[in-house]
Amino acid sequence: ARRLRHAGPGRRHVRKRPHVLRGPQPRLRLQRRGAAAGRHAVRPPGREEAVDRSRRLTPEGTAMNIEPRIAAFHDEMTRWRRDIHAHPELGFEEERTSAIVAEKLREFGCEVATGLARTGVVGTIRVGNSPDSIGLRADMDCLPMQETNTFEHASKYKGKMHGCG
């Protein structure tokens, strides 16, 4: 191996083989959503047929509609989000917020553990006897800053706001 011009003592040039794709390559086509969809909608290769995204298989192999069930909660979830946004709590002070989250998780049938790292909440979803699980994480704390928004659910507390995303 040859030495690099400014590599310094002991450093050597390692020649890498270029990554070359041989033969015709399929163009990656992604499915557009929302306003970008319509007559210009594209799908991944091999998925030219219409895809019914409201049908999913349960672990038992039976189909169930997910989006309509979630859509039915839209207004209620919007109220929860706005309530939490209007009542921000700093890190390790999220007593009200963690109580709301734990209550909603229990209502949805989750096994709930509270008090983790003081105000943390963990909801466990069990599906039959499967040992598999999916972890979802969300921050509940606010930032120590003044909210300048004027919408109805703006922070009710001076110097605290939910400003992340």
C-alpha positions as CSV (number, residue, x, y, z in Angstrom):
1,A,0.0,0.0,0.0
2,R,1.3,3.5,-0.8
3,R,1.5,6.3,1.7
4,L,-1.0,9.2,1.6
5,R,0.6,12.6,0.9
6,H,-0.5,14.2,4.2
7,A,-1.4,11.1,6.1
8,G,1.3,11.3,8.8
9,P,3.5,8.5,10.0
10,G,2.2,5.0,9.9
11,R,-0.9,5.9,7.9
12,R,-1.4,4.1,4.7
13,H,-3.8,4.6,1.7
14,V,-6.3,1.8,1.5
15,R,-7.8,1.5,-1.9
16,K,-11.5,0.8,-1.8
17,R,-13.3,-1.0,-4.6
18,P,-16.0,1.3,-6.0
19,H,-19.5,0.2,-5.4
20,V,-20.9,-0.4,-8.9
21,L,-24.3,-1.8,-9.6
22,R,-24.2,-3.9,-12.8
23,G,-27.1,-4.3,-15.1
24,P,-30.4,-2.5,-15.3
25,Q,-31.6,-1.2,-11.9
26,P,-35.3,-0.7,-11.1
27,R,-36.2,2.8,-10.3
28,L,-37.4,3.2,-6.7
29,R,-41.0,4.4,-6.7
30,L,-42.6,5.5,-3.5
31,Q,-46.2,5.9,-2.7
32,R,-47.2,9.5,-2.2
33,R,-49.7,10.4,0.5
34,G,-52.1,13.2,1.2
35,A,-52.1,16.1,-1.3
36,A,-49.1,14.7,-3.1
37,A,-51.2,11.6,-4.1
38,G,-53.9,11.7,-6.8
39,R,-53.1,11.1,-10.5
40,H,-49.4,11.2,-9.8
41,A,-49.5,8.5,-7.1
42,V,-46.7,5.9,-7.4
43,R,-46.1,2.7,-5.5
44,P,-43.1,0.5,-4.7
45,P,-42.0,-1.9,-7.4
46,G,-44.3,-4.9,-7.7
47,R,-47.1,-3.1,-5.9
48,E,-48.9,-1.6,-8.9
49,E,-52.3,-2.7,-7.6
50,A,-54.3,-0.5,-5.2
51,V,-53.4,-1.1,-1.6
52,D,-56.2,-1.2,1.0
53,R,-54.4,0.2,4.0
54,S,-57.4,-0.1,6.3
55,R,-57.1,-3.9,6.4
56,R,-54.5,-5.5,8.6
57,L,-54.0,-9.1,9.9
58,T,-54.2,-9.8,13.6
59,P,-51.8,-12.4,15.1
60,E,-54.6,-14.9,14.7
61,G,-54.6,-14.2,11.0
62,T,-58.0,-12.6,10.7
63,A,-58.3,-9.2,9.1
64,M,-59.4,-6.1,11.1
65,N,-60.0,-2.5,10.2
66,I,-57.6,-0.2,12.0
67,E,-57.9,3.3,10.5
68,P,-61.6,3.6,11.0
69,R,-61.2,2.6,14.7
70,I,-58.5,5.1,15.2
71,A,-60.4,7.8,13.2
72,A,-63.3,7.4,15.6
73,F,-61.1,8.7,18.4
74,H,-59.7,11.7,16.4
75,D,-61.8,14.4,18.2
76,E,-61.3,12.8,21.6
77,M,-57.5,12.5,21.1
78,T,-57.4,16.1,19.9
79,R,-59.0,17.2,23.2
80,W,-56.5,15.2,25.2
81,R,-53.6,16.7,23.2
82,R,-54.9,20.2,23.7
83,D,-55.6,19.7,27.4
84,I,-52.0,18.4,28.0
85,H,-50.6,21.3,25.8
86,A,-52.6,23.9,27.9
87,H,-51.3,22.4,31.2
88,P,-47.5,21.9,30.7
89,E,-45.3,20.4,33.4
90,L,-41.5,20.5,33.5
91,G,-39.4,17.3,33.6
92,F,-40.0,15.1,36.7
93,E,-43.0,17.2,37.6
94,E,-45.5,15.7,35.1
95,E,-47.9,14.4,37.8
96,R,-51.1,15.5,36.0
97,T,-49.9,14.5,32.5
98,S,-48.7,11.1,33.6
99,A,-52.0,10.4,35.4
100,I,-53.9,11.2,32.2
101,V,-51.6,9.0,30.1
102,A,-51.9,6.1,32.6
103,E,-55.7,6.4,32.8
104,K,-56.1,6.4,28.9
105,L,-53.7,3.4,28.6
106,R,-55.8,1.5,31.2
107,E,-59.0,2.4,29.3
108,F,-57.4,0.9,26.2
109,G,-56.7,-2.3,28.1
110,C,-52.9,-1.9,28.6
111,E,-51.1,-3.2,31.6
112,V,-49.7,0.0,33.2
113,A,-46.7,0.7,35.4
114,T,-46.3,4.2,36.9
115,G,-43.7,6.0,39.0
116,L,-40.8,5.0,36.8
117,A,-38.1,7.7,37.1
118,R,-40.6,9.5,39.3
119,T,-43.3,10.4,36.7
120,G,-42.7,7.9,33.9
121,V,-45.5,5.6,32.6
122,V,-45.1,2.3,30.7
123,G,-48.1,0.7,29.0
124,T,-47.7,-2.9,27.9
125,I,-49.9,-4.3,25.2
126,R,-50.3,-8.1,25.2
127,V,-51.5,-10.0,22.2
128,G,-52.3,-13.6,23.1
129,N,-49.3,-15.5,24.5
130,S,-46.8,-13.9,22.1
131,P,-43.5,-12.8,23.8
132,D,-43.1,-10.2,21.0
133,S,-43.7,-6.5,21.8
134,I,-43.3,-3.1,20.3
135,G,-42.0,-0.1,22.2
136,L,-43.3,3.4,21.7
137,R,-41.8,6.3,23.5
138,A,-43.0,9.8,24.0
139,D,-41.8,12.8,26.1
140,M,-44.4,14.4,28.3
141,D,-42.4,17.3,29.8
142,C,-42.6,20.9,28.6
143,L,-39.9,23.4,28.1
144,P,-39.1,26.4,30.4
145,M,-40.1,29.1,27.9
146,Q,-42.9,31.5,27.4
147,E,-45.6,30.5,24.8
148,T,-46.5,33.3,22.5
149,N,-49.3,31.4,20.6
150,T,-52.8,32.7,21.0
151,F,-54.8,29.7,20.2
152,E,-57.4,28.4,22.8
153,H,-55.2,25.6,24.1
154,A,-52.1,27.8,24.6
155,S,-50.2,27.2,27.9
156,K,-52.1,28.4,31.0
157,Y,-48.8,28.6,32.9
158,K,-46.3,31.5,32.6
159,G,-42.9,30.4,31.4
160,K,-43.8,26.8,30.5
161,M,-44.9,25.4,27.1
162,H,-44.9,22.3,25.0
163,G,-42.6,23.5,22.2
164,C,-41.2,20.2,20.9
165,G,-42.8,19.2,17.6
